[in-house]
């Protein structure tokens, strides 16, 4: 009788163990990150067709206040998806500071 019970239990436990300890313990799997979501905040500068500059960033907390400084300065709020976008700027060197105080030097984007 004990062999029958052990055999029945092995059919129940073995598939769960094959999935890994977290699945066997009933832990929920971690939600995968969106494939196009950046892992950290970044900002970039591009040259516009009119010779002005375009400053944009991504990976910021949604709705976060972002301050920028360079040839001008100001504040903009990131979108719900964590992006901001400013165009028509006169300079190509920019520093961006997010709400947590972290400063980022914006990198010139070169397109091929």
VEXDREN-2710 file (C-alpha; in Angstrom, 1 decimal):
% VEXDREN-2710
k/r/px/py/pz
1/UNK/0.0/0.0/0.0
2/UNK/2.8/2.4/0.8
3/UNK/4.4/1.9/-2.7
4/UNK/1.1/2.9/-4.3
5/UNK/0.9/6.1/-2.3
6/UNK/4.5/7.0/-3.1
7/UNK/3.9/6.4/-6.8
8/UNK/0.8/8.6/-6.8
9/UNK/2.7/11.4/-5.0
10/UNK/5.6/11.2/-7.4
11/UNK/3.3/12.0/-10.3
12/UNK/2.1/15.1/-8.4
13/UNK/5.5/16.4/-7.1
14/UNK/7.8/15.6/-10.0
15/UNK/6.2/18.1/-12.5
16/UNK/6.2/20.9/-10.0
17/UNK/9.9/20.2/-9.2
18/UNK/10.7/20.2/-12.9
19/UNK/9.5/23.8/-13.1
20/UNK/11.9/24.9/-10.4
21/UNK/11.8/25.6/-6.6
22/UNK/9.8/28.8/-6.9
23/UNK/7.1/27.2/-9.0
24/UNK/7.0/24.2/-6.6
25/UNK/6.6/26.5/-3.6
26/UNK/3.8/28.4/-5.3
27/UNK/5.6/31.7/-5.8
28/UNK/4.3/33.8/-8.6
29/UNK/6.8/34.3/-11.5
30/UNK/8.3/37.8/-11.9
31/UNK/6.6/39.9/-14.6
32/UNK/8.8/40.2/-17.6
33/UNK/10.0/43.7/-18.6
34/UNK/8.6/45.1/-21.8
35/UNK/11.0/44.4/-24.7
36/UNK/11.4/48.1/-25.6
37/UNK/11.6/49.4/-22.1
38/UNK/14.9/50.9/-21.1
39/UNK/16.4/49.6/-17.9
40/UNK/17.8/52.9/-16.8
41/UNK/17.1/56.6/-17.5
42/UNK/19.0/58.1/-20.5
43/UNK/18.9/61.3/-22.5
44/UNK/20.1/62.0/-26.0
45/UNK/20.6/65.0/-28.3
46/UNK/20.0/65.0/-32.0
47/UNK/20.5/67.6/-34.7
48/UNK/17.2/68.7/-36.3
49/UNK/17.0/69.4/-40.1
50/UNK/16.8/73.2/-39.4
51/UNK/20.1/73.1/-37.4
52/UNK/18.5/73.3/-34.0
53/UNK/18.8/70.5/-31.5
54/UNK/16.3/68.0/-30.1
55/UNK/16.7/66.7/-26.5
56/UNK/14.8/63.6/-25.5
57/UNK/15.0/61.1/-22.7
58/UNK/13.5/57.8/-21.6
59/UNK/13.5/55.4/-18.7
60/UNK/12.3/58.0/-16.1
61/UNK/9.5/57.3/-13.6
62/UNK/6.2/58.1/-15.2
63/UNK/5.1/61.7/-14.5
64/UNK/8.5/62.5/-12.9
65/UNK/9.7/66.1/-12.9
66/UNK/12.8/66.4/-15.0
67/UNK/15.0/69.6/-15.0
68/UNK/17.3/70.3/-17.9
69/UNK/20.1/72.8/-18.4
70/UNK/22.4/73.8/-21.2
71/UNK/22.0/76.8/-23.5
72/UNK/18.6/77.2/-21.7
73/UNK/17.1/75.6/-18.7
74/UNK/13.7/74.5/-17.5
75/UNK/11.5/71.7/-16.2
76/UNK/9.4/69.2/-18.0
77/UNK/7.3/66.2/-16.8
78/UNK/8.0/62.8/-18.2
79/UNK/5.0/61.0/-19.8
80/UNK/3.4/58.0/-18.1
81/UNK/5.7/55.8/-20.1
82/UNK/8.8/57.7/-18.7
83/UNK/9.7/59.8/-21.8
84/UNK/10.2/63.5/-22.4
85/UNK/10.9/65.3/-25.6
86/UNK/12.0/68.9/-26.3
87/UNK/12.8/70.4/-29.7
88/UNK/14.0/73.6/-31.3
89/UNK/16.9/74.1/-28.8
90/UNK/20.0/76.1/-29.6
91/UNK/22.7/74.1/-27.8
92/UNK/24.0/70.5/-28.1
93/UNK/25.4/70.1/-24.5
94/UNK/22.7/69.2/-21.9
95/UNK/22.5/68.0/-18.4
96/UNK/19.2/66.4/-17.1
97/UNK/18.3/65.9/-13.5
98/UNK/15.5/63.7/-12.4
99/UNK/13.3/64.0/-9.3
100/UNK/15.7/61.8/-7.3
101/UNK/18.6/64.2/-7.9
102/UNK/20.5/62.0/-10.3
103/UNK/22.3/64.0/-13.0
104/UNK/22.7/62.7/-16.5
105/UNK/24.9/64.2/-19.2
106/UNK/23.0/63.8/-22.5
107/UNK/24.8/62.0/-25.3
108/UNK/24.8/63.2/-28.9
109/UNK/22.9/60.6/-31.0
110/UNK/24.6/59.8/-34.3
111/UNK/22.4/58.1/-37.0
112/UNK/23.9/56.2/-39.8
END
